[in-house]
Amino acid sequence: MERGTADGLPGGGVSETDPCVVAYEVTNQEAEPFTYTIRFSLLDDRGRAMSNTEETVASVGAGKTVRRTLEPGGYSADGMLDAGRVRILGVDRVPSDEAPAPAGSCPASGLRLAADQGDAAMGLRVVGLHLENCGSRAYALEGYPVVQLIDAEHRPVDGVEILRGTDGIPMAGGDGGPPRPVTLRPGESAVSGLAWRNTTEFGKAVNVPYVRVRAEAGSAPVMVAPHLDLGTTGELGVRAWQKDETAPDGGTGESGSGRPGAQGPYGRPSSS
């Protein structure tokens, strides 16, 4: 990695005081605060990818540069990490006021919304959406999340049909009937999901890095980065919200699948 930054992407270099510390910088060239998530690949002494790690730099002010060091948890087994053995796989950036709430925190709305890492099989792609009531009051909703597709420059993506339900997505399976009312008590979660095929035929393939999600119309938006490879299908199916019944304690304890790190019905929740 080189010292310095370009176009808001992180750069870095070996610390002048400790050769086993890799520093990187994030520069926000936007006119508002942004939150950055950087994906690193860590190499062994032969240049082989050994593991990947991810770090989030929250709320970098407009025109500001923030310096960080790679957390020790991602270091190679021999402890000899240096800048030549780290690669940046990608950078996601979202407006800070739309960033998913970090684990252990709760937004003013009392609702914590996040996307998981998704799943893929035979051309079918599925990404789960998880909505946790982290507040102190019950929350009722019915229907589908409201989603808007956003490109790499944070502009709306046109030309993709948003389907209510996934019955129209081949191999995605049924939705279990029409939407039903869902009431989330404090600590409970609901799940939805995005499903699509990445088939590429005639025309230009569409790739969508970001999705702006509202739990329902009028809710505060949360921008997630599932990186949808929609191919030329021009369709994205959205499942209706349903109560998350996979938690062993009924969704009221810390092991609920709406929480990061636990298995959900539409994929693996992320750590964001």
N, C-alpha and C positions, 0 to 999 in steps of 0.2 A: 504494500500500500504506500502511496505517496503522501507526504505531508500536504495539508491544505485541503480545500474543498472546491467543488464545482457544481453549479446548478442545484445547490441544496443537498447534494449527496455527501455522505461522510467520507472523510479521508483520515489518515492516521499515520503514525510512525512509532518507532521504538522509543520508549522513554529514555531520556538522556541519563537518568539515574538508575534505572533498573532494566536490563535487556530482556527480562521476562514479562514486561508490562507493555501491552500494545494500546496506544492511545488513538482515538479517532475524534473527528470534529464533525458537527452538524451545523450547517449554515442555512438559515431560513431567509430566502430571498423574496418571500411573499409579503403582503401588506397586513397580515394578521398572524396571530400565533398558530403554529402547526405542531402536531405531534408526529414523531418519526419512529418507525420500527425498522430496524436494520437486521438483515439475516446474514450471518457469517458462516463460512465453512472453514473448519480447522483441519490442517494437513499434518501428516506425520513427516518424519525426516526424509522420506522418499517422495514426498509430494502427493501422496495419496490422501483422498478425502477420508477423514477419520470420524468426524462428527459435525453436526450443524448446531448453531446456537442463535438465539434471537435476543435482541435488546431493544427496549423502547426508551426514547428520550422525549419526555412529555413537555408540552407547552414552551417551545422555543419561540421567543418573541420575534416580531417582525424585524428583519435586518440584523438579527443577533446570531452569534456563533457560540455554540456550547461544546466544550471539550469533555470527553468521557474516556474511561479505560475499560477494556473488555473484562468482564467479571471473571474471577479465577475459576468458577465452576465449569467453564468450557475449555479449560486448558488441556493440552495433550498430556498423556500419562508420564512422559519423561520430564515434564515441567520446563521444557526449553522452548516455549512459545516465543516467536518473534514475528515481526511484520511480514517477513517473507513466507510465513506458514499460515497466513490468514487471507481468505478471499471474501469479498463482499458479494453475496449472491443476489441481493436485491434490497430495495428501500421502498417502504410504503410511507406515505405522508397524508395525514388527514387534518382538517381544521380542528384545533384543540377543543372547541366547544361542541364538536360532534364525535370526538374520540370515545371508544368504548371505555367504560369505567374500569380502572385497575381492580384486580382481585383484592378483596377485603375492604373495598370502598363502596359507597352507595350514593348515586346521584340524588339531587334534590327531588326528583320525581318519585323516588322510591322504587324505581325499576331499573334493573341492570340488564342490558341487552348485549349479546355477543354472538359471533359466528364461530363455528368449530372449524377444524382443519379439513373436513369433508371426506368423501370417499369416492372412488372411481372403479368401475368394473365394466369391461366390454363396451366402452364408449358412453356409458351412463355416468353422469356426474351428479353428486348430491352433496349439498352443504347444509348443515343444520343451523337454525337460528334458535337461540335460547334466551328466554325472558324470565328473569328472577325477580320476585317481589322481595326486595331487601328492605322495604320500609316497614312501617308500624301499622298500616291499615290494609284491609282487604282490597283487592283490585279486580274488577270485572271487565272482561272483554269478550268479543265474539267476532269471528270472521278471519280475515287474512291480514298479515302485515302489509303495509304500504311500502313498496320498493321503487327506487329510481336508480337506473344504471348510470354510472359516472366513469368517464374516461381518465386517462393518465394526467390530463391537464385540468381535471375537475370540471369538465363540461358534460352536460347530459348526453347520453347515447340514444340516438333515434334509430328506428327501423327494427326494433326487437319487440315482439308481442309478449306482454306479461299475462300469463294465463292464471286464472283462479283455479287452483287444483292442478294435479299432475297426471290426470287421466289421459291427457293429450300427449304426454311425453312417453315414447315407446320404452317399455321395460321398467318404467318408474313405479308401477303398481298403483292400486287404487288409493283413494284418500279416506276410505271408511265412512262415506256418507257426507252430507252437507255439514257446514260449520255448526258447532254447538256452543252455547254460552260456557265460558270458563271463568271461574272465580278463584283467584290466587290469594290464599291467606299469607301472612308474613312468613317468609322462608320457603314458600312453594314456588314452583317454576312451570312454565309452559314451553312447548316446543313447536316449531314450524320448520320449514325447509325449502330450499331452492333445488330444483331438479332440471336437468337439461341433457341433451345429447350433443356431443362435440363433433358430429358428422360434418365433413367438409366435401361439398360437391361443387356445383357451379357458383361463381360469385366469389366475393372477398370474405375470408374468415373474419369473424368479429371476436375480439378479446376485450373483456371488460374487467379492469383491475378492481374497481370499487363499486359498492352498492350502498346507497343511502336508505336506511331502514327506519320506519316508524312502526311502533307496536300497533297503532291504529291511526286513522285520520286525526290530525291535530296533535298527536304526540310529538315529543321532542325527537329530532332525528339523531341517529347514530350511524356513522359511516364505517363500514367494515371493508376488508380487503380480501375477498375470496378468490380473486383472479379467475373469472369465468371464461373458459375457452369455448365459446358458443358455436364455433364453426360457422357454417352457413345456414343453420337451421332457422334462425330468426325467432326462436321461441324460448321462453323461460317459464317454468311452472312454479307456482308458489303454493305451498300447503297451508291449510288453515291452522290456526292455533289450536292446540289441544293440551290438556293437563299432562304434565310429565309424571307418569305413574311408575317410572323405572327405579325411583329412589327406594332403597330398602326400608326406610322409615316413613314412607308415604310422602316424601317431598318436603318435610319440615325440618330436617336436620342437615348437618354440614356435609353429608354425603350425597345430597341430591344431585341428579345428573345435569341440572342447569348450572351447576358450579364447575369451574374449570378443573380439568384433570379427571373427571368421571366420564364413563361411557354413556353416550346418549343414543337415541334411536336413529339419528341421521348422521352419525359420525363421531369424531373424537373432539370434544371441546378443547379449545386452545387455551393458552395460559394468559391471554390478554384480558 
